[in-house]
Amino acid sequence: MDNKYKEYLRSKEWLEIRLDILQTRKKCERCGSKKCLHVHHKTYKNIYNEEPEDLELLCSKCHENEHNLLKSKKKKQSKKQKRLTQLKKGREKKLREIKIREENFRKYEGREGVY
């Protein structure tokens, strides 16, 4: 998701469109649920200038299904893969910390007697 689109989703214009869809359709168009509703773009060809038929009201579960985000559809990592991912993240964090320390050292290097 680019910044322009994120900004658009926070705009007054999108809020009005979203409220209109929520008030007129009132339930998930796939399963009929009335809980945790999301306005989904069926297509992005008219983005920033959507027509009502470009949008669909979905519950969070149907919306996740639409975007293929349900955990059951994701490949499950083995314990070994999870551990390797954790180790990699830990190494990356330590490298960032070292880099910051080195930058701070270079920044203040040679200034011990100057205050």
LINFENFEN-V972273 format. One record per helix or strand of 3 or more residues. SS is the DSSP state (H for helix, E for strand). FROM is the first residue (numbers start at 0). TO is the last residue. Records with the same first field share a line. If there is no record, write none. Layout:
SS=FROM-TO + FROM-TO
//
This chain:
H=2-8 + 11-24 + 51-53 + 59-65 + 70-72 + 78-107
E=36-40 + 54-58
//
